[in-house]
């Protein structure tokens, strides 16, 4: 009997232990699944919230710098938001599905409004932009933003609550298990091990999820969300202690060429190395962040005014412009820094971020490397956007036209060609000078459309002249940005075939500075054009930085002496010597030499004495229309007869 009761007792203990184990396992598993589900939904809501914030930023950025890349990035962000909403709808509760349907209902008209806003920006219609932003896009976006961010915060909170419940349950089990499992120490030990492993794994997942939500996946640096949070904290501390907070916004120059030339593997490795250099050079209290693409930011929580921020920018600029080595390949990068400090440039994070962005784009445009925010640059931004919008419409409406300036052989007196010079007859502004709109176009993708437009007009006119019995080539200026565009070669081939012209009827004039911007890419494209039979001329030679070693390696047919030397050669012996030296240099390298800016007969005679090949300038003929050129050409031929 005692044995039987002992057996019953042992069975009861084992059943109790088994029941406790089963109950603990079920409840812990349920809480774990619940925590994971909340965490997944929280991640999707966080992704939606990040997409909403990015959409807002890109919308503002497009108004400052309308270009296809920003619009493309905006569409990608909308896709990210849509994907996040689909995941929430699939995994969430009925309440989540209702919320998603509500957001989708608001999202469709918002996207219609934002596309209208982008089109208004492209047109340069500031009144329409403001109306759409205030009356349509803005209110709809605020409703979407409020809904998504509130739900994201709620789920983040619920996820934390679920994890805390799980932790409480695990703590309870850990404290109760030794008492309950006295009779089954081995089983208790195994169960505790399982629980411990579960807890470690969940804690690891929680920490990994938290880290991923605040850091860039590629570089491990802080992301935009963490930067914004620390920026707010730094500004609050600065106001409390009367200190200064600085922000450096960094954008790499021509990083796309690394990806296009070497592939994204090298591009990603380069971004990672840049991030590490910034970390090494920054102070421990500073925050180094990657905002996306090739854009970085450095938060200086406490800095010694603007001078301290500029010193930090100079140190960091020096660090990341030094040579990088990736798998034996040496890479050099340039970077543009925008610098702002609290108090001097703004008193809130949003204003400082925006003004750092403006300063950075000004640095990129001017090739300065490092610039602080300048209110003058900010005030010119709307005018810049207006010019770009008007220029797009002007190209579509055919408002731009060409004048032509003849080139005359000094040995024979014959016209050897013409240079095409673009003009813009604006319907309101009147005649707009090239130096007012070409620099703006060169900073955006519009320069590609403008160059194609000019090439088409010029070659079309050469065809008309050829049909009239005047067979002379035309020279067209191309910019540095054109030399980085692979489409240039295919466009020229297409236009030559369209107008039934041989390649020797086209001369491309490129400035020294344009070729030096990216020597490898420029040489590659120029060699392809030269091989086709198109002549290449260096424009404004002597005013740039071309070395003789670089000059002999480029497929150059003509040197055009910068007109500043020609204009002053009669009054300045140094300029006269430079002109004679360039003529000799060009001839020794097998090139023709053209003198620009010939405005007097004395200069013309002097150039002839120096054996310069071709002259161009007001003394011979000012830039004139195609019709006026034909009359001038015929009159000149009659005089020679």
Secondary structure as GFF3:
##gff-version 3
##sequence-region A 1 641
A	DSSP	alpha_helix	2	64	.	.	.	ID=ss1
A	DSSP	alpha_helix	68	91	.	.	.	ID=ss2
A	DSSP	alpha_helix	94	123	.	.	.	ID=ss3
A	DSSP	alpha_helix	126	131	.	.	.	ID=ss4
A	DSSP	pi_helix	132	137	.	.	.	ID=ss5
A	DSSP	alpha_helix	138	180	.	.	.	ID=ss6
A	DSSP	alpha_helix	185	214	.	.	.	ID=ss7
A	DSSP	alpha_helix	224	241	.	.	.	ID=ss8
A	DSSP	beta_strand	246	253	.	.	.	ID=ss9
A	DSSP	alpha_helix	255	262	.	.	.	ID=ss10
A	DSSP	alpha_helix	264	281	.	.	.	ID=ss11
A	DSSP	beta_strand	287	292	.	.	.	ID=ss12
A	DSSP	beta_strand	295	300	.	.	.	ID=ss13
A	DSSP	alpha_helix	305	320	.	.	.	ID=ss14
A	DSSP	beta_strand	324	326	.	.	.	ID=ss15
A	DSSP	beta_strand	329	331	.	.	.	ID=ss16
A	DSSP	beta_strand	334	341	.	.	.	ID=ss17
A	DSSP	alpha_helix	349	366	.	.	.	ID=ss18
A	DSSP	beta_strand	370	372	.	.	.	ID=ss19
A	DSSP	alpha_helix	375	397	.	.	.	ID=ss20
A	DSSP	beta_strand	400	409	.	.	.	ID=ss21
A	DSSP	beta_strand	415	426	.	.	.	ID=ss22
A	DSSP	beta_strand	430	432	.	.	.	ID=ss23
A	DSSP	alpha_helix	434	442	.	.	.	ID=ss24
A	DSSP	alpha_helix	446	467	.	.	.	ID=ss25
A	DSSP	beta_strand	473	477	.	.	.	ID=ss26
A	DSSP	three_ten_helix	482	484	.	.	.	ID=ss27
A	DSSP	alpha_helix	487	498	.	.	.	ID=ss28
A	DSSP	three_ten_helix	503	505	.	.	.	ID=ss29
A	DSSP	beta_strand	506	511	.	.	.	ID=ss30
A	DSSP	alpha_helix	512	517	.	.	.	ID=ss31
A	DSSP	alpha_helix	519	532	.	.	.	ID=ss32
A	DSSP	beta_strand	535	541	.	.	.	ID=ss33
A	DSSP	alpha_helix	548	553	.	.	.	ID=ss34
A	DSSP	beta_strand	558	561	.	.	.	ID=ss35
A	DSSP	alpha_helix	563	567	.	.	.	ID=ss36
A	DSSP	alpha_helix	573	588	.	.	.	ID=ss37
A	DSSP	beta_strand	592	595	.	.	.	ID=ss38
A	DSSP	alpha_helix	601	609	.	.	.	ID=ss39
A	DSSP	beta_strand	614	615	.	.	.	ID=ss40
A	DSSP	alpha_helix	626	640	.	.	.	ID=ss41
###
